[in-house]
Amino acid sequence: MPTKLSISVTDVHAKMIEDAVASGQYASASEFVREALRNWRGNEALGRLWDEGVASGRATTQKSVAEIKAEARRRAKR
């Protein structure tokens, strides 16, 4: 069951939400905010993965993009 929250946004953000709803991109302000939260969660996960990659250090082998894609396709088939 949804939880109701009351939030405050700047006038600029309110206009963004209103414009997105008025254009038909979103059915409601709530839908807009839910999608913004999903995007934020995805960005957070991507940031963590990026940080893990950086922390893991330099790659020890040099592979071309084509080789990396081919390996990813092989793994996906498993």
Residue pairs with C-beta under 8 A, 6 or more apart in sequence:
7 33
9 17
17 29
17 32
17 33
18 29
20 26
20 32
21 27
21 28
21 29
21 32
25 32
26 32
26 35
63 71
